[in-house]
Amino acid sequence: MQTLRAPIPMLAAMAYVLGPHLHFSDAGGHIVFLNVATGRYFSIPPSWNSSFRAALEDDKPSGQGDIAHQKLLDAGILRAGGQCRTSRQPQLFITPLKSWNAEAKVRTSALLALHVLWRQHRVAVALRRSRFQDLISELAEEGPNSRLLIEADVEHGIHRLRSAFAVADFAISTADKCLIRSIAFLQLLRSTGVDAVLVIGVTAAPFAAHAWVQRGDCVLNDSLDRVRTFSPILVV
């Protein structure tokens, strides 16, 4: 799995920065972009890859005739300039090494399961209203509440929330809803005082996107084998 590179706007010394709201994943032969403002993924022709990578390393274009470099500028993927201001430090991706032990069974309440259903519905409505950027911004700015938890409480809280999602899954289909489930899972987890991050990953050939919640190097709501097939493109 490729390590997620910090968003380019944070690098003041570069001659070129990523266009607004863009994040990318470099999977070798394919570079995939995510526009957070629109919630859309796109890629560039492989022939543009070397020019894109060179710009990130602050290398000079190979002469005025570098057509690919100019097309990257014209498309708004790159823009000339120094530092692009941002209000926060980006999250860094930690390669997952394990997934949460799901064997420990913790009873959950019907009330929490209903709250899980309501939270997923709320996230789904927000995404349908094209508020992907708003949701991502909220996740980026917020953190866990100020409660101080010992590790035993953290483990119990994660087990309890996983159990509530398992119960809720009987009421709704989970197919193609990894983003909704993961955003809801993260919001509820942080509300209990447990810190974690949302990771969105992609594969390029064929294209696919997937989302999961991670705490350190541990995947909380998915299997390690599954998430390792994706290259991270956004961490919040």
Phi, psi and chi 1 to 4 in degrees:
 res  aa     phi    psi   chi1   chi2   chi3   chi4
   1 MET       -  136.2  176.7 -179.9  -72.7      -
   2 GLN   -74.4  141.9  -61.8  -68.7  -37.5      -
   3 THR   -77.9  133.2  -59.6      -      -      -
   4 LEU   -66.5  128.6 -174.0   71.6      -      -
   5 ARG   -85.6  145.0  -55.7  177.2   68.4  166.8
   6 ALA   -61.1  142.0      -      -      -      -
   7 PRO   -51.5  133.3  -28.1   35.9      -      -
   8 ILE   -58.6  -32.9  -60.6  -52.4      -      -
   9 PRO   -58.2  -15.2  -28.6   36.7      -      -
  10 MET   -80.9  -10.6  -67.5  -59.0  -58.1      -
  11 LEU   -96.9  105.2  -55.1 -179.5      -      -
  12 ALA   -73.4  -25.8      -      -      -      -
  13 ALA   -82.7   -8.4      -      -      -      -
  14 MET   -77.3  146.0  -72.8 -172.3  173.3      -
  15 ALA   -78.1  -23.7      -      -      -      -
  16 TYR  -128.8  142.2  -63.9   94.3      -      -
  17 VAL  -127.3  160.8  -63.0      -      -      -
  18 LEU   -65.8  149.8  -84.7  178.6      -      -
  19 GLY   -63.5  162.7      -      -      -      -
  20 PRO   -57.3  138.8  -21.6   32.3      -      -
  21 HIS    71.1    9.7  -48.2  -60.8      -      -
  22 LEU   -97.4  140.1  -67.1 -177.1      -      -
  23 HIS  -130.0  156.3  -63.5 -101.3      -      -
  24 PHE  -142.3  159.4   78.1   97.9      -      -
  25 SER  -130.1  126.3  176.7      -      -      -
  26 ASP  -102.1  103.1 -169.5  -18.9      -      -
  27 ALA  -102.7   39.2      -      -      -      -
  28 GLY    84.5  -98.3      -      -      -      -
  29 GLY   -77.4  -13.3      -      -      -      -
  30 HIS  -129.9  137.4  -59.6  -87.0      -      -
  31 ILE  -116.5  122.1  -61.3  176.5      -      -
  32 VAL  -110.9  138.3  178.6      -      -      -
  33 PHE  -114.9  150.1  -64.8   86.4      -      -
  34 LEU  -124.4  122.6  168.4   60.7      -      -
  35 ASN   -94.2  106.1 -172.5  -33.1      -      -
  36 VAL   -65.9  -29.8  175.9      -      -      -
  37 ALA   -64.9  -34.1      -      -      -      -
  38 THR  -107.4  -14.5   62.6      -      -      -
  39 GLY    71.4   23.1      -      -      -      -
  40 ARG  -109.1  143.9  -57.7  -70.7 -176.0 -179.3
  41 TYR  -101.6  150.0  -62.4   91.1      -      -
  42 PHE  -157.2  166.8   66.1   94.7      -      -
  43 SER  -132.2  172.2   60.6      -      -      -
  44 ILE  -117.0  157.9   57.5  176.1      -      -
  45 PRO   -59.0  141.1  -22.9   33.8      -      -
  46 PRO   -54.0  -27.6  -27.2   35.9      -      -
  47 SER   -68.6  -14.6   58.7      -      -      -
  48 TRP   -90.7  -11.2  -64.0   12.3      -      -
  49 ASN   -57.3  -47.2  -71.7   -3.8      -      -
  50 SER   -64.4  -37.4   59.3      -      -      -
  51 SER   -67.4  -38.9  -68.4      -      -      -
  52 PHE   -64.6  -47.3  177.9   75.2      -      -
  53 ARG   -64.0  -38.8  -64.6 -172.4 -177.1  108.6
  54 ALA   -62.7  -40.1      -      -      -      -
  55 ALA   -64.1  -36.9      -      -      -      -
  56 LEU   -67.6  -27.7  -60.0 -170.7      -      -
  57 GLU   -91.2    8.5  -60.9  -61.3  -29.2      -
  58 ASP    64.6   27.5 -161.1   19.2      -      -
  59 ASP   -80.8  148.5  -71.7  -16.0      -      -
  60 LYS   -74.1  143.9  -61.9  -64.7 -177.5 -178.0
  61 PRO   -58.4  153.1  -21.4   32.9      -      -
  62 SER   -78.5   60.6   56.4      -      -      -
  63 GLY    94.9  167.5      -      -      -      -
  64 GLN   -66.2  -17.0  -63.3  -63.4  -36.9      -
  65 GLY   -89.8   15.5      -      -      -      -
  66 ASP   -72.9   92.0 -171.5  -19.3      -      -
  67 ILE   -66.2  -42.7  -61.4  174.8      -      -
  68 ALA   -62.3  -40.7      -      -      -      -
  69 HIS   -62.1  -42.8 -178.8   84.6      -      -
  70 GLN   -66.2  -36.8 -172.9   58.1   50.2      -
  71 LYS   -66.7  -35.0  -73.8 -175.7  175.7  179.8
  72 LEU   -63.3  -38.5  -71.9  165.6      -      -
  73 LEU   -69.2  -44.9  -68.3  172.0      -      -
  74 ASP   -63.1  -33.6  -67.2  -17.7      -      -
  75 ALA   -80.2   -7.1      -      -      -      -
  76 GLY    80.0    7.7      -      -      -      -
  77 ILE   -71.8  -39.4  -63.4  171.7      -      -
  78 LEU  -118.1  154.0  -68.9  174.8      -      -
  79 ARG  -144.5  145.9   64.7  179.7 -175.4 -179.3
  80 ALA   -74.6  149.1      -      -      -      -
  81 GLY   142.6  173.3      -      -      -      -
  82 GLY   -91.5 -122.1      -      -      -      -
  83 GLN   -73.9  135.5 -176.4  176.0   12.5      -
  84 CYS  -104.6  120.2  179.6      -      -      -
  85 ARG   -66.9  145.0  -64.6 -179.4 -179.5  178.5
  86 THR  -144.1  154.2 -177.4      -      -      -
  87 SER   -91.9   -7.2   61.1      -      -      -
  88 ARG  -148.3  158.6   59.4 -177.9  174.3   81.2
  89 GLN   -82.7  133.3 -172.3   71.8   21.4      -
  90 PRO   -70.7  151.8   27.5  -35.7      -      -
  91 GLN   -73.0  143.2  -66.8  -83.6    2.7      -
  92 LEU   -98.3  143.8  -63.1  178.8      -      -
  93 PHE   -82.5  134.1  177.1   70.4      -      -
  94 ILE  -110.0  123.3  -60.8  174.7      -      -
  95 THR   -59.7  124.1  -59.5      -      -      -
  96 PRO   -69.8  137.3   25.7  -33.5      -      -
  97 LEU  -117.0  -12.6  -59.3  177.6      -      -
  98 LYS  -156.3  163.9   55.6 -169.1  175.3 -176.8
  99 SER  -119.3  161.5   56.5      -      -      -
 100 TRP   -65.5  136.0 -168.5 -102.4      -      -
 101 ASN   -68.4  109.4  177.9   15.4      -      -
 102 ALA   -92.4    3.1      -      -      -      -
 103 GLU   -74.8  -28.8  -66.2 -174.6    5.8      -
 104 ALA   -70.8  120.0      -      -      -      -
 105 LYS   -95.7  123.3  -58.8  -61.1 -178.8 -178.2
 106 VAL  -122.4  129.0  174.9      -      -      -
 107 ARG   -70.1  143.3  -64.9 -176.3   63.8 -179.3
 108 THR  -122.6  164.6 -170.4      -      -      -
 109 SER   -95.3  155.2   67.0      -      -      -
 110 ALA   -62.9  -33.4      -      -      -      -
 111 LEU   -63.9  -42.2 -177.4   61.2      -      -
 112 LEU   -67.6  -38.9 -180.0   56.1      -      -
 113 ALA   -62.0  -41.0      -      -      -      -
 114 LEU   -65.0  -37.8  -72.4  172.5      -      -
 115 HIS   -65.7  -37.2 -171.9   53.3      -      -
 116 VAL   -62.0  -44.5  163.7      -      -      -
 117 LEU   -61.1  -45.0  -74.7  169.4      -      -
 118 TRP   -63.3  -41.5  173.1   81.5      -      -
 119 ARG   -64.8  -40.8  177.9   71.7   65.2  159.2
 120 GLN   -65.5  -39.7  -70.1 -174.8   83.2      -
 121 HIS   -61.3  -42.5  172.0   72.3      -      -
 122 ARG   -63.1  -42.5 -179.4  179.0  174.2 -175.7
 123 VAL   -65.5  -41.8  172.4      -      -      -
 124 ALA   -62.2  -42.2      -      -      -      -
 125 VAL   -63.2  -42.5  170.1      -      -      -
 126 ALA   -62.9  -40.5      -      -      -      -
 127 LEU   -68.5  -37.0  -70.6  173.3      -      -
 128 ARG   -65.3  -27.3  -76.4 -161.3  -59.8  -90.4
 129 ARG   -89.1   18.4  -68.0  176.3  177.4  173.7
 130 SER    61.0   40.4  -57.8      -      -      -
 131 ARG  -107.0   28.7  -71.0 -179.3   50.1 -154.7
 132 PHE   -56.7  -45.7  178.8   72.9      -      -
 133 GLN   -62.0  -40.0 -177.7 -179.2    3.2      -
 134 ASP   -63.2  -44.1  -66.8  -18.8      -      -
 135 LEU   -63.7  -42.9  -77.1  173.3      -      -
 136 ILE   -64.8  -41.0  -66.4  -59.0      -      -
 137 SER   -63.4  -40.9  -64.0      -      -      -
 138 GLU   -63.5  -43.2  -70.9  172.1    6.0      -
 139 LEU   -64.5  -36.7  -69.5  175.6      -      -
 140 ALA   -69.4  -33.5      -      -      -      -
 141 GLU   -86.3  -29.8  -62.9  -62.1  -24.7      -
 142 GLU   -87.3  163.0   73.2  179.3   10.3      -
 143 GLY  -140.9 -170.4      -      -      -      -
 144 PRO   -68.0  155.7   26.8  -34.8      -      -
 145 ASN   -66.5  174.2   66.8   24.6      -      -
 146 SER   -80.8    5.9   57.7      -      -      -
 147 ARG   -64.7  138.2  -65.5  173.0   58.9 -169.4
 148 LEU   -97.1  117.1  -64.0  177.2      -      -
 149 LEU  -111.9  138.1  -58.8  177.2      -      -
 150 ILE   -79.9  162.7   61.2  175.0      -      -
 151 GLU   -59.8  -34.6 -168.0   60.7   27.6      -
 152 ALA   -63.3  -38.2      -      -      -      -
 153 ASP   -68.2  -37.4  -71.1  -22.0      -      -
 154 VAL   -61.4  -48.1  170.8      -      -      -
 155 GLU   -62.3  -43.1  -67.5 -177.7    4.8      -
 156 HIS   -63.7  -41.7 -179.8   78.8      -      -
 157 GLY   -62.9  -41.1      -      -      -      -
 158 ILE   -67.7  -45.3  -65.8  173.2      -      -
 159 HIS   -59.5  -43.2  -80.3  -52.7      -      -
 160 ARG   -64.7  -41.7 -173.8  165.0  176.0  -97.4
 161 LEU   -69.5  -40.3 -169.7   56.5      -      -
 162 ARG   -59.7  -40.8  -76.5  175.4   55.2   97.2
 163 SER   -64.3  -39.7  -63.9      -      -      -
 164 ALA   -64.7  -39.8      -      -      -      -
 165 PHE   -67.3  -36.5  -90.6   82.3      -      -
 166 ALA   -63.0  -40.8      -      -      -      -
 167 VAL   -66.1  -43.0  172.1      -      -      -
 168 ALA   -64.7  -28.8      -      -      -      -
 169 ASP   -63.5  -22.7  -72.7  -13.3      -      -
 170 PHE   -70.2  -20.9  -75.0  104.0      -      -
 171 ALA   -95.3  -23.3      -      -      -      -
 172 ILE  -134.0  154.6   59.3  174.0      -      -
 173 SER   -75.9  137.5  170.7      -      -      -
 174 THR   -98.8    1.5   60.7      -      -      -
 175 ALA   -63.3  128.7      -      -      -      -
 176 ASP    57.7   29.8  -60.1  -37.1      -      -
 177 LYS  -123.3   28.5  -68.3 -175.0  178.1  178.7
 178 CYS   -63.9  -34.9   60.6      -      -      -
 179 LEU   -68.9  -45.8 -178.8   60.5      -      -
 180 ILE   -60.4  -48.9  -67.2  171.3      -      -
 181 ARG   -63.4  -41.0  -65.4  179.8   79.5 -106.2
 182 SER   -71.7  -39.2  -67.5      -      -      -
 183 ILE   -63.7  -44.7  -69.8  176.8      -      -
 184 ALA   -63.0  -42.6      -      -      -      -
 185 PHE   -60.7  -45.6 -169.8   95.8      -      -
 186 LEU   -65.6  -43.9  179.8   59.9      -      -
 187 GLN   -59.2  -46.0  -71.0  174.6  -22.8      -
 188 LEU   -69.1  -36.8  -68.6  171.3      -      -
 189 LEU   -64.2  -45.9 -161.0   61.6      -      -
 190 ARG   -66.1  -30.4  -74.2  179.6  172.4  175.5
 191 SER   -66.8  -20.1   71.2      -      -      -
 192 THR   -92.0   -3.7   66.9      -      -      -
 193 GLY   100.0    6.6      -      -      -      -
 194 VAL   -97.2  126.0  179.3      -      -      -
 195 ASP   -87.9  140.5 -163.0   12.6      -      -
 196 ALA  -163.4  176.8      -      -      -      -
 197 VAL  -133.8  154.3  -65.7      -      -      -
 198 LEU   -91.0  130.9  171.6   73.9      -      -
 199 VAL  -118.0  130.2 -178.1      -      -      -
 200 ILE  -112.9  126.2  -62.0  177.6      -      -
 201 GLY  -123.2  162.7      -      -      -      -
 202 VAL  -137.1  156.3  -65.5      -      -      -
 203 THR  -119.4  149.4   59.8      -      -      -
 204 ALA   -98.7  -36.1      -      -      -      -
 205 ALA  -138.0   95.0      -      -      -      -
 206 PRO   -79.4  162.7   30.4  -35.7      -      -
 207 PHE   -72.9  138.2  172.6   78.9      -      -
 208 ALA  -157.5  152.7      -      -      -      -
 209 ALA  -128.5  149.3      -      -      -      -
 210 HIS  -149.6  150.7 -172.4   53.5      -      -
 211 ALA  -128.8  145.0      -      -      -      -
 212 TRP  -152.5  169.1   64.7   92.3      -      -
 213 VAL  -110.1  137.3  176.4      -      -      -
 214 GLN  -135.9  142.5 -165.7  170.4  -47.4      -
 215 ARG  -125.2  108.4 -175.4  171.3 -172.7 -100.8
 216 GLY    63.7 -128.3      -      -      -      -
 217 ASP   -98.5   17.0   62.8   -0.4      -      -
 218 CYS  -111.7  126.1 -177.6      -      -      -
 219 VAL   -81.1  127.0  178.7      -      -      -
 220 LEU   -94.2  -30.7  -60.4 -175.9      -      -
 221 ASN  -129.0   27.1   66.7  -23.9      -      -
 222 ASP  -158.8  175.6 -148.4  -32.9      -      -
 223 SER   -91.7  149.3   69.1      -      -      -
 224 LEU   -63.6  -41.0 -175.5   60.7      -      -
 225 ASP   -60.9  -38.0  -71.5  -18.1      -      -
 226 ARG   -69.5  -49.3  177.9  168.3  172.4   78.3
 227 VAL   -70.7  -24.4  -55.8      -      -      -
 228 ARG   -69.1  -13.4  -84.6 -177.2  166.6  174.7
 229 THR   -81.9   -5.3   62.9      -      -      -
 230 PHE  -112.1  143.9  -65.8   88.6      -      -
 231 SER   -95.1  128.6  -64.2      -      -      -
 232 PRO   -66.0  140.4   25.8  -35.4      -      -
 233 ILE  -123.1  -22.0 -164.7  169.5      -      -
 234 LEU  -152.5  135.2  177.9   64.6      -      -
 235 VAL  -131.2  125.4 -179.5      -      -      -
 236 VAL  -135.9      -  -70.7      -      -      -
